[in-house]
Amino acid sequence: MKSNKIIIAAALVGSILGTTTSCSDSFLEENLITERSTDYFKTQDGLDDLVTGAYQKLKFKFNYVWAINCYNMGVDEFTGGNNDIKAYNHYSSDLNSTETTSNQPVWDNMYGLVEPANILIQNIPQYYDQSSATYNTRLGEAYFLRAYGYFELVKQFGGVPIKLTPSTSVETYFTRNSEEECYAQIISDFETAYGLLPTTGEATGRITKSACAHFLAKAHLFRASELYSSWNSSYVSADLDAVIKYGKEVIEAHPLCTNFQELWDYTAANSANESVDEVVLAAQFSDDSSTWGRYGNQMHLYYPSVYQNLSGTKRDISGDREFCYVSATEYSMQVFDRVNDSRFWKSFITKYGCNDPSNAPTWEAYSSYADKLPDGVNVTDKRFTGGEIGIKYIVNNPGDDRFEDIDGNKSYDGVLKNGKLVNTHTFVRYYKGETFNWNVSSNTGNYYNIYPHLRSVALSKFRDGYRIAIASQFGTRDAIIARSADDVLMVAEAYIRKGESYYGDAITYLNMVRDRAAYVEGEDRSKSVDGGQAYKNNSYCVGKGGGYSDAGAIYTDENTYYESNNIEETTASTLSAMHLNSVDDVYNSEADTPIYNALGCTTNAEKMMCFLLNERTRELIGESHRWEDLARTKTLEARWNAFNDGYAKGFGKFDASKHYYRPIPQSFLDGITNESGASLSDEEKAAMQNPGY
C-alpha cells in the first residue's frame, strides 16, 4: 500500500492537518502525522482523524479571493471597488475556463472534499466500531460533507461528474451528470446524514442535525427555483413543503438573536459572540497562528473602503487592511428604510476616527473662504485631532438641501453644510439639487464619482480588530456558514412560491427578521459596534505600530444616523414601522417601490418575490449568498443591469446565455480522457463545457 505524507485531509486523501476551534473544547487538534499508510484509514483513529481533517474544507469559502469573487461580485449589492476584479464584477472575457484565481480552486477544493468523504462512507461501516457512541456521528458527518461538496459545485457549475467511491488508482474518464441527478444525490446524502447526526455537537463547530436540516431546506429551495425550470416541475411542490418542514425545525432549535447587533459584536477570539444560538454552523478560526495554514479567514480584507490616504488617518488593526474589492451600490443604500431598520447601521460603517493627528488637515486650504469657516477657528488649526471623528459618510436622500460643495468639484474636503465648511472628510450621497438616480456611473453623490471606486459605505460584518499586525491577512473570527435567519427567509420564500393564499404565512416569517431589525424602546441609534472594537482587547495594539491611547483608532462606535436622516434624536421603538400588517405593506413599501419600478414588477407575485430578495439583502448582505440567490432565481441579469454600474464600464456584460453558470476549469478538461482512454478532442471538450465558454 502506498505510503503518504499526511498534510491536509480535505485536499488529498493522505491528509490530516486540523485547526483549533475558537472554543476551549476544541475538536480540531493540530497534528501533522507523517509517513502513514493509507491503511490508517482502516482504523477507528484514522477515520476520526480523516473526518477532522475534512472539516478544513468548511473554511475554504472564507480563505482567499474566491470568498468574494464567486459569491458576492457581479450582483446588485456591490460593484467594483478600488481593486476591481473585472472577471467577476463585470463579466469580462477574463471569466473563462482558464481562470485560476477562484473558479478552478472552487472546483478542485470541493472535489478535494468529496474524496475523503467517499473513503469515510466506504470504510466507516467496515472498520469503525458500530457500538461506539460516535459511529453514527462520524458516518453522518461523512454523508453531510459529501453532500456539501457537491452542493457547492452544482450551484456554481451546474451538473458535474458524480463520484461515489474512493479512487484506488489514477482515474481519467468522467462524464457530467445532469443537475437533476446531482440534486437527487445531494438531497439523498443530506437525508442520510440527517438520520445519523446528533441534535447537539460534541464540540462547537461540529455538524449537527440542525446544520443538515438547514442545508436540506436550502437544497430543496434551490431545486425548486427558476434556474431549473426546464426540468424541476415534478419536484417543486414537494420541495417547497420540505423547505418549510426543515426550515421551521432549524428556527425552533436556533432562535434568532434578540438584537441583530449580537451577530457582529465581536470583541476577541473565542468570545461569547461566536456561540450565539442563531448560528447553526460556522467555520472555526482562531488567534492561534499555528492553525492558520496558507490563508486563514480573509473576509475582513475585501469590503473595507479605502481610508488610509485621507489626511489624519492611516491603516491600523481596528480599521482593517483595505483591499477594497467591492463598493456598495446605490441599491444597497436605497433598499433599507434607514430611519427604522437598524440593520443598515449595524451592517455598514459611516464614521472613522482620526488615528494620525500629526498629519490631520488644517483650514489653510480654505483661508480665502473666511465666511465659510466654522465659527471660532483659525486657518492654522487642525480640523480634527486624535480620538475625534476624521471621516463621515452621509447617507441621505435626494432633496436634502443642507450639503453643497465649495468649488463645484464635490471634493470630500470642501463640503458645506448649511453654508459652513465641515471639519471632517465628508462623503455625501446627495448634494443640494441632485435627484434620485440608480445609475451610479452618472456621478450621483460623492461615493462613485471616481473610478475605481475607493469610497463607499463599507460593510462592517467581517471587521477584525484581533489580528496580530496591521498588514496581517489572517483573520481570527469564526465564519458563519449557516444561521437561522436564512431559514426564516427560506420558509417565507417557500410560502410565497406556493401562491397567493399562502402570502399571509410568508408575512409571519418575514416579520420575524423585520421585527428583530426594529430599534427597541430606549436604544441609542447613534451607536453601532463591529469587530473592529476587538483592538481594545488585543495585546498587539498597545505600543505596537502606533499607540491607540493618544493617537486614537480608526474604529469608532459612532455612526451618522441622525446627520444622514436629518431627524431629531429619539429613543422610541420603530417596531410599528418595520412590522408588516398585511401584504399591502409589501406591495406599497416605500423602500421597495422604486426597486419594483426599476425592475418592472407589476403583479403581486412579482412584488412579493422582489420584496423577498430585497429582504435577503437587508438581512444577509455580504454573507456569501447573493450571486447564488440571484442565479437560482434568474434575476441576476435584470438586477445587474439595473443596479450595478459594471454595464457602463465597457469591461464586459452579463450574458444570460452563459453567465448563470461558471466555466468548467480547462485543467480538468485537458486532464481527462474519453471512454477509450484518449485525450478529449476539441469537440468533446466543448460538449463537456458549459454553454458560451
ABEGO torsion letter per residue (X at the ends): XBBBBBABAAABABBABBBBBABABBABBBBBBBGBBAAAAABAAAAAAAAAAAAAAAAAAAABAAAAAAAABGBAABBBBABBBAAAAAGBAABBAABAAAAAAAAAAAAAAAAAAAAAAAAAAAABBAABAAAAAAAAAAAAAAAAAAAAAAAAAEBBBBBABBBABBBABBBBBBAAAAAAAAAAAAAAAAAABBABBABBGBBBAAAAAAAAAAAAAAAABAAAAAAAAAAAAAAAAAAAAAAAAAAAABBBBABAAAAABBABBGBAAAABAABABBBBBBABAAAAEAAEBAAAAAABBBAAABBGBBBBAAAEBBAGABBBBAAAAAABBAAABAAAAAABBABBBBABAAABBBAAAAAABAAABBBGBBAABBABBBGBBABBBBBBBBGBAABBBAAGAGBAAABBBGGBBBABBBBBABBBGBBBBABAAAGBEAAAABOBBABBBBBAAABBAABABAABABBABBBBABBAAAAAAAAAAAAAAAEAAAAAAAAAAAAAAAAAABBBBGBBAABBBBAAAAAAABAAABGBGEBAAAAEBABBABBAAAAAAGBBBBABBAAAAABBABAAAAAABAAAAAAAAAAGBABAAAAAAAAAAAAAAAAABGAGAAAAAAAAAGAAAAAAAAABAAAAAGAEBBBAAAAABBBBBAAAAAABBBAAGBBBBAAAAAAABBBGX
